[in-house]
Amino acid sequence: MGRYVARRLLQMIPVFIGATLLIFLMMYVLPGDPVRALWGDQRVDRDQMEAMRASLGLDLPIWQQYLNYITGVFQGDFGTQVATRREVSDVIMSALPVTLRLTALALLITVVLGIGMGLLAGLRAGSRIDTTVLFITLLFISVPVFVIGYAYQVFFGHNLGWISPTVRDSESWGQLLLPALVLASLSLAYVARLTRTSIAENKRADYMRTARAKGLTQRRAVGVHLMRNSMIPVVTFLGVDIGNLMAGAIVTEGIFNIHGIGRVVYSALMSREGSTVVGVVTFIVIVYLVITLLVDLLYAVLDPRIRYA
């Protein structure tokens, strides 16, 4: 196990470098000069711009800028905003709790409703329940998230008045429920379909017939054997999907006026604050890589036949 973890950590290095280098080049090379963008169309003294570039390290060659950035990341420094001179790590930490609450609630909804719907549909494949689940999930997959968000706002917020259409208190779990439902809609649909397919396939496997022949009850055969073997592809998807939920929060937080990581990225893009965008994406890449490793290790728990050398 230790050798496997060490090998996976080494494999993460080129992935991390490739992802961060790509977003770094996109923000610091393609858009142009971030210092000049502060003044827009106004005329500014060239010496003043050069002094600001030098203070931020933007006068260095691009490879050296990236090397300095990566070195700073391993020391907890994700860069400095050009306009406000505020540390990007402080910006991330101030907005991160809101996004983590939203993502955690969306993940909980995805797991509970997605696996529950998939289990019902898989055990009754071909029935009306199965057809209904497939139709609902196809609807969630087909409709864009921002359309679902506005539809939920109108129906649950304005028409029924059950939930506030906009979030006034980002620390309230109740007010985050509607945005979490919107954020989880696409992931929920995929998890339900993936669970349904895995359950329907595994319930016809030889080990299920053996379990029934030994006299196990339906509940025990499904709960102990069928669910455990069917959850491996679902866990794989959920591990990858945590990063997708954090990235998808950009749209959801904009719809519901939530001041989290998504709003930070949106504001940074509008003001061309490349350092903020690079810092946030770097943080999400780190989260994604760590969770992917944990998911791979979880396979051995779900399936005892899996052993890592």
N, C-alpha and C positions, 0 to 999 in steps of 0.2 A: 504493500500500500504506500509506504513512504517513497519508494522509487517511482511509483506512478505519479504521485503528487509532485515530486521534483521535476519529472519529465513534463507534466502539464504546465507547471510554472514557467519552465523554459520555453514551451511553445507559445505562451502568452506574450512573451517579449516582442516577437515580430508583429503580432496582431496589434498590440498596444502602440508600437512605434508607427506602424502603417496607418492606423486610424487617426492618431493624433497628428501625424505629419500631413495627412490629407486635409483635415479641417484647418490646420495651421496655414497651409499654403492657400487654401480657398479664402481665408479671411484676411491674410496679410499680403497676398500677391495679386489675386484677381480683382478685388474691389478697388485697389489703388492705395493712396496714402491716407491712413486713418487720422493723422495729425491735420492734414490739410482739410479733411472733411469737417473738422470742428468749426471752421469759419464759413463753410458753405461757399456762397458766391462772393463773400466779402474779400476785400484786399487785406493782406496781412504782411507784416514784415518778415522777409525770408530768414533773417538772423534769429528771429523769435521762434519760427518753426524749427529751425535747425537745433536750437537749444532744447526745445521740448523733445525732439526726436532723440537727442543725445541722452537726456535725462531718463527716457523710457527704454533706451537701448535699441531704438528703431533705426539708428544710423549704421548698425552693424550688418554684415552680410546675412542673408536669410538663413543659411545653415547654422551660423553662430547664434542667431536669435532663437532658432528652434532648440539648439543644444542648451542654451541658457534656460529656456522655458522648461525643458524636460528635467534638467538638474533641479530647478526650483520646485517642480511638482513632487519630486521625491523628498523634498524638505517641507512640503505642505504649502508651498507658494504657487498659486495658480495664475499669477500675473497681477497687473494693476490696470484699472480703468484709465483711459486716456483723458476723459473729460473731468472726472471727479477726483482722480488719483486715489480712489478707494481700492483696497485689496479685493480681488475677485473672490478669494476664499471667504471673506466676510460677507460678500453679497450672496454667495451660495449658501452659507450657513444660516443666513437670516431668512431665506426663502425655502430652504430644504424641508424644514418640518411640515410646512403646509402641503408640499407635494408628496411627502412620504405618507401623511395621513390620507390624502386622496388616493394614492396608489395602493396603500394597504387595504382601504375599504373597497376599491375596485377589484383587487385581487381576491378578497374574501367573497365578494359577489360572484366573481368568475368561478371560483372553486365550488361554492355551494350550489349555485343555480346551474352552472355548466355541467358539472359532474352529475348532479341530480337529474337533470333533463336527459343527459346522455345515457344514464343508467336505466331510466324508465323506458326510453326508446329502444335501447339495445336488448333489454329483456323481453320486449314486446315488438320485435322487429316485424314490420308489415302491418301492424295494427293502426288504429286511428291515432293513438298517442304518438306512435312513431312518425306518422305523416304530419301531425300537427307540429311536433318538434322540428322536423326537417323544414317545414314551411316557415316557422318563426325564425329559425337560424338563418335560412336563406335570405329572409327579409333584412335581418341585421347586417349580413355580409354585403348585401346589394346597396343599401342606403348609406350615403356618406355620414360620417360621425357628426359633422356640423349640422346636417339636416335633422338627425335624430335629436341633437341637443336643443335646437329651436322648437322641434315638435314637443319634446318633453316640457320645455318651458311654458309653452302655450297651454298644453293639456293639463299637466299637473300643477303648474304655478298659477296661470291666469284663469283658466276655466274652472278647475276643481278647487284651487286655493289650498291644496294640501301642503305644499312646500313653497318657500320663497323662490321666485324665478332667478334671483341673483343672490350670491353669497355675500352677506354683510359681515359675518364673523367666521374667519377661516379656521378658528380653533373649535368650532362647533361641529361635532360629528353629524348631527341632524341636518345641518345646512349643506354638508358635503355629500349627503346621500344621493341627491339627484345628479350632481356632476359625476359621482362615482358610477352611477348606473349608466350614464352616457359613455364614460370612459371604458367601462367594462363590456359594453354591448358587443363589439366586434370579437373580443377575446372570448367572451361567453359563448358566442355562436360556434367558434372554432373548437373550443373545449367540448361542447356538447356533441358536435359531430364526430370529433375524434374519439370521445368516450363511447359513443353509440356504436361506431364501427368496431372498436376494439372489443367491447362487450359481446356484440353479436357474433364476432369471429371466435372468440375464446370460449363461449358457452357451448360450442360444438366440439371442443377439443377433447382429446382422449382422457386427460386428467379430470375433466368434469364428469365424464361418464364413469370413471373409476370412483370418484368421490360419491356419486349417487349409488353406485353398486355396493359401496361399503356401508351405506345406510345413513350418510350425513343428511341433515335437514337442508332444505333449499336455502334458508337464511345463512347457515354456516358455510355451505358450499359456495355461495355467492360472496359472502363477506370475507372469508378466509382465503379462498383459492382464486375465484374469478376476478374479484376486484384487485387483488394484489398483482396478478399477472397482467391485467389490463391497464394498469396505471402507469406503466413505464413510458409509453409514448406521450401520455398526458403530462406527466411530470417534466419530460423533456420540453414540451411546448411551454409549460408554465414558467420554467426557468428562463427561457429565452424571452418570454412575454413580459417579464418584469421590466426589462429595459425598454420594451416597446410601450408599456403603460406610462413610464416616466417621460418618454419622448412624446407620446400622444397627449400628455397633459398640456402641451403648448396650446392646442386647439381648444380643449375643454376649459382650461383656465381663462382663455380669452372670451369664451361664450358666457361664462358665469361670473366674470370679473373676480377671479381668484388670484391673489398676489403670491404666486409660488414660482417655481423654477421656470415654468412655461412663460409666465408673464415677464420674467427677467430676460429670457432669450428673445422674446418678441420685441421688448423695448430696446435691447442691445442691437438687434438687427435693424430696427428703424433708425437708431442713432449711429449705426456703423461702429459700435463698440466691439471690435473683433476680439479683444482680449477676454471679454465676458463670455462670448459665444464659445471660444476655444476652451476656456476653463470649465464651463458647464458640460460641454461634450466630453471632455477628458474625464470628468467625474463620472458621467454616465457610462463611459467605456470601462472604467475601473469596476463599477458596480456590476456591469454585464459579465465581465471576465470572472469575477469572484463567484457570482451566482452560477455561472456555467460549470465551474469546477465543483461547487457544492452539489449540483444536480447530478453530475457524473458519479460522485461518491455515493449519492443516495440510491443509485441503481443497485448496489450491493445489498442494501437494506431491503429493497422491494423484491429482489430476486436473488436468493442465496446461491444460485448456480454461477453468478457473476463473481469472478475473482480478479483482482488487479495485481499484476506482478510488478 
